[in-house]
Every structure is written in C-alpha cells, then in structure tokens.
C-alpha cells in the first residue's frame, strides 16, 4: 500500500472508531519513523567516528536528539490537527503555532548542541597542538554564540505567535536605556569580562597578582560578571570584571625566566681573596646547565658593608617552575659556599669590635689601679 492510499484510507474512516484508528496510525507511524531515524543516525555516527575528521560526527551527534523530538512534534501535531478537524475543539486550535514554536526550538537546540560540541573539539585540538587562541577565549566565544542563538530563536518564536518583532525591539530599546542606568555596574562587569576575553591578560590556570591591590592567586574561572581566583591559602576570591579595567595586573605565569639576585658577604680579613672568589663564582655560573647564559649575568664586588665585603649574583634560570627554581637556587648558593670555603675564606656575619684605650685587667693579673684623690 502506497503512502497516498494509506492517507486516503485514513480519511475514509468515519466515526469515533475511525478517528481513533487514524490517531493511532499516525502515532504508530511516528514511532516507527523515530526508531528508524535513531538507528540510521547511530549507525552513521559509528562509521563517522572512524574517520579523522571530527566535524562530521559532531554534526550527526548534535542532530540525533533534536531530530527525534522533531519527528514526535510533527507526528503529534498531525494527530492533534486531525482531531481538531473532526471535533472542532478549541483546545486543539493552538496546535499549529505550538508546532511552529516547537520546530524553532528543535532547530535552536540542534545549533546549540553543535556549538557546544564544536567548542569541545576546538579545545581538545588546542590542547594537542598548543596553537591558536586559548581555551578561555574559545569558551567565551561559544557562550556568545549560544546566547545569540537563544535570542534569535526567541524573536522568531514571538513573530510566529503573532507578536511584532519591531514593537518588541522598540520596547526593548526604551527598556534597555532604563535597565542600563539601573544596572550600570552589571554592564560594566560584562564589558570588563569582554575586554578580558579580547585582550587576554590572563587565562584560566594563570597565577596573577596586582601591585595596586592585595590580589594574588590562581585564576579558576572567568565569567561574564565575576572572575574567581584561588588564593595561595586556598580561599576563593571573587572579583567583578570591572575591577580589571582600573588596576594593573601582573601575570607571573607568563614569565620567560626566573631571577636569582643574592648578595654574599665575606670577612674583611679575606679581602685579598675577593677577586679570585668572584671569578670562580662567575665561571661556575657560566658552566651551570640550569642558568641561561644568554640573559643578563652580573657577578661583581659590590660594596664595603658594615661587617662584610659584599659581592652580588644577578642571573636568570632556564626554568620558570616555582619548585624547580628553588632547587636550582639552592644548588647555586651551596656551590658559592663551597667556592668561598675552597679559598680559605669565610662568609661574614654581623660583628662588633670594642676598642678600650687604657686596656683591661684579666682575672689573676696584678695591675696598679689609680686611686682617686678623695678615696678613703
């Protein structure tokens, strides 16, 4: 039996039994069509997952659930229209606009699912290639696209229901001015977040701090209103995005090197050994595999301090890892101590020398002590 004969047979049925059979047939046909569509899309998805291109299986995967809902929307709406045609019940008069809105919803749902899975594909590709924009900017752009889809679908749905989009937009423009004045802080935070996503001074996972305020920690999330930072004592710090438009932000996570800047003092008694010590320390740093010799390197006698003769070390490590940096710094300082000791010198510490013009008498020694003239 062809499809045209099937519909002619459905229309030829009269009475309540005929209507019931017609509705049952449409629901059964919808069920079979949904079952076939699911099987076809699942089989197609399994085949496409074997290919290297991730976008084809993303498209099919995003289509599966909205397509199933769309089939049921069309099937149920046809059954409801059939009931309305025979009974003229007012309840079924709204079937057509509801069906149109549901179709718009299914299309928007498919687009949102596709954008979400495309975002995941791009982020995975970024993690593999380490090229292109960072994951934070990708997520922000995906959120904007999803919001745009929702707004567009809502406007089309309103137009379908008989509302004038131009009137809605005009009302939204006037209302937007009032809302803008009432929620200027919210808008400032939104545009602050937009600037963070566009300028990208930091990303999720970066260690940031501000010399203007007591802000320091690891960025955990960048929203459109708030940015969440985890401080080093593990407390969450929530900052409005507008804050970042008025303060300076330092991003130590993007440093190219870490600096070792230390001052070492030796005794004044070891002044004759200073030149050789400085030369050996410089040679040691030139040969150290963890020190970047291409960066600024200064090892010089610096000053005559109160209790020591000071020379300083100014070099940069190759690593930026905080833990490994301290291991390198420890190794450098221990080697400096070894060099100082190898020259028979000592590292100075604060000392004081007391000069007594007339000397002192030690225990057990006899010494004439001047007697005051008025002593008894």
JORA-V988647 format. One record per helix or strand of 3 or more residues. SS is the DSSP state (@ for helix, = for strand). FROM is the first residue (numbers start at 0). TO is the last residue. If there is no record, write none. Layout:
ss/from/to
SS/FROM/TO
SS/FROM/TO
//
This chain:
ss/from/to
@/2/11
@/14/47
@/53/86
@/89/128
@/134/159
@/164/181
@/183/198
=/206/209
=/214/221
=/225/229
=/235/239
@/240/244
@/251/253
=/257/265
@/267/286
=/297/303
=/308/316
@/321/341
//
